[in-house]
C-alpha cells in the first residue's frame, strides 16, 4: 500500500493527494462519512483497489440502441372507435349516458316508422349501487385496509384546516345573525370522492317496432359499421353505430354484455340474445342466443345495457332531449323513468301522443351527378347491372334523361359511345366523366325522397309541450347544397310554459334534437344576428320567444367531430334558415298587431266604463238645471220662438223630435242618473261589439271562443276514414 493511502475498512481504501480530511468510523454498510473535506481527486473502490482521478480512464464502448423495426399493424373498426370514442359522442361518463339514451331512442323511432307503426317507446335508467354491481359481475365487496392508500384520504392536517374553516364560517354566520343581517345558508361540506367510485346504470329501451331477424341480431350489435341504414337517404343516425358504441362502452367500463329481446310481426317466438363484442377482431361474442315463447304476440325490440355514467350532471340534458323529441314527433308516445333506491330521486315522465298523422317514410334516392367523386363513380360502375354507358347514366343518376345522356356522351369525346360496355371503362375515362359532371349543368334534385316533420306536426308539438300564447310555422321548398336536397322547416312561438325570457333556440337535424355546441350553429347565429325582431313587434330581450328550426337532407353538413352543429359558412342553408324564420315572424306580426289593437280597444272600453258614473252625473246635473230653469225662462223662449223656430228648421226632423222629447222629459223629471249611466254603458258595449265583429270578419274568426282539439288515435280496422292534409290542420273525413 502506498504512503498516501488510508484503509477505512477491509473492503474500502481511500487514495488521496494533497487532502486534509476528517474521517469518521464507517458504519456497518461500508459507507464512510466525511466531514470538512477539501480534496483533489478522490475515489473509493471496493476490494481495496483504487483509481486516481488523474489516471486516464479506459473508454467503455457503448453499443447504440437500434430502433425497433416497425411492424405493419391493422386496427379493426371496433378498436378504432374504442380508442376514439369521443368521435361518437362518448366523451365522458355523463355524455356516454346521454348518447346511449339518444341512440336507443332514435333506433326505436326508425324501427317503428319503417312499418308505419305509431311509436310507443319506454326508456328506463336504473341506478345500480356499487354492491349490486359487484354482485352482477361476481365480485365480493372488500373493506379498505390501508386508508392512506386511497386518493380520497384526508390527512389530519387537512381535516384540521377544514374544520377551522367551517368554524370561522359558523362564527361569521352567528355574528351576522346577531346584528340582524340576512344569513345565507352555509354550503354543504363537500366530501371527497375517489376517482374509482364510478356510478353505474342499466339503460333499457323497449319499442313496438319492426324487430330484427333472429340470425342477424349478433352481427347487428356485435360488428361495427354493419347495418341496414346505409344508402343515400335521410336517416337519423350520424355515424352508423347505433347501439354498437353503447356495447363498446359497456365492455370498456363494466365488462358486462348487452341483452336483446326482439320479435317481428306474425312471429310466435321472441329472439333473446346476450352478447358482447371482440373489439380487436370486430366480431360478436355470443353468450346466449335462443328462441322463447311469444304468448302476447308482441313485436318490437327491447335492449338492456349496463354502463358507467353520470346522471347528476346530465339529468337536465337527457330530459331536455326527451322534451325536444316529443316536440318534433308528436305522433309518438314516450314513457321515461329514472329508478333509484332513494325514492325522492325517482323520475317518471310521460310524453303523450297528440296525433296519429305520421310523416312519410324517407325514400332511398340516386346520386346527383354534381355530388359524386371518382371513388363513387368507380363503385357504381362495378355494382351496376346495366350493360352500356347510356343505360348507366340514365339509371344510376337522377335528372339524366336519355336525350341528355346522349349529349353528355357526345361531349365526352370520340372514345365514348352510347353502346360502350360499362365494364370496359378505364380509370382515365372515369376521370373524364367526373370532370364533365363537375362542369355540366344539371337540374336540381327534388325533395320527394325527404321526410320532413311537416308544419302540422311541428305546430302541434310546439303547442303540446310549450303551450305558447301564439305560434307560427313555415315549411320551405326543397333547396340544394352540393347536389343534396334539403328542406328547412321553422316555427316561432311567443309566450308559453317553462320558457325563459329572450330567445330559446331548438335545433333539429333529420328530426333529431341537437343540444351541444349551439353557439356556432347556423340557426343560433341567424336568430341572434340576422333577424330584426323589433321590426316584427317582438321584444328580443323581454318576450319569451321560441325558435324551432328543423333541417332534413340526405346529407347533413355537420361540423366538428361530435357532429352536434351545422356550420354557418354554407350560404344556401343560412339563406334558407333566415327565410323560414322571417316567414314565421311575418305571420306573428299580423297576429301581434291585431292583438295590440284588441288590447287598445279593451283599454278604451275600460276607460269609458270607468268614467261612466262621472259623465252620467255631470250630464244629469246639466239637464236638471235646464229643467228647473224652464219655467222661469218660458216667456223668454216664447219671445224668441220665431227666431228659434227658424234655427231649428235647419236641422233634421229627428233632431227636432229629440230636442222636444228631451225638454218634455226634463220638465217631467223622467230622466235620472241611473238611466244616463245605463245608456252610456250600452253605447260602449254596442261600439265594442261592432268593432269586434269587424275584426272577426276581416280575420275569418268566428265569434265563439276556440279550443284546441286533437285528433284521437284510431285504428284503420275500426273506422274507414280519409285524411286531407293542410299545413295548419288535418281534416278527417269518415266514410
Beta strands, then each sheet from edge to edge (+ up, - down):
strand 1: 5-7
strand 2: 12-23
strand 3: 34-46
strand 4: 120-128
strand 5: 199-206
strand 6: 258-263
strand 7: 269-278
strand 8: 283-293
strand 9: 300-309
strand 10: 333-339
strand 11: 347-351
strand 12: 367-368
strand 13: 397-398
strand 14: 470-475
strand 15: 479-481
strand 16: 484-494
strand 17: 502-509
strand 18: 512-514
strand 19: 544-553
strand 20: 558-559
strand 21: 565-566
strand 22: 721-725
strand 23: 730-734
sheet 1: 1+ 2- 3+
sheet 2: 8+ 7- 6+ 9- 5+ 4- 10- 11+
sheet 3: 12+ 13+
sheet 4: 14+ 16- 15+
sheet 5: 14+ 16- 19+ 17+ 18-
sheet 6: 20+ 21-
sheet 7: 22+ 23-
end
